[in-house]
Amino acid sequence: MNETDPATRGKILGHKDIETTMIYTHQTSEYLKKCIEKAKIRP
């Protein structure tokens, strides 16, 4: 995953549609946990 989001990866790969990128994206549990931690609002 290299810490990049699917939209960014899709642009780099030249995909016109995010669904094309998602075919090749396999998100691991660890990656999803990191995303959740980044999204948490901290005071």
QUIFENGI-V410669 format. One line per field, one symbol per residue. ss: DSSP state (H for helix, E for strand, L for the rest). psi: psi as a letter, one per 30 degrees, with the letter a starting at -180 (. if undefined). burial: 1 if it has 24 or more other C-alpha atoms within 12 Angstrom, else 0. Layout:
# QUIFENGI-V410669
ss: ???
psi: ???
burial: ???
This chain:
# QUIFENGI-V410669
ss: LLLLLHHHHHHHHLLLLHHHHHHHLLLLHHHHHHHHHHHLLLL
psi: fggkleeeeeeefgkfkfeeefefkjkleeeeeeeeeefkkk.
burial: 0000010000000000000000000000000000000000000
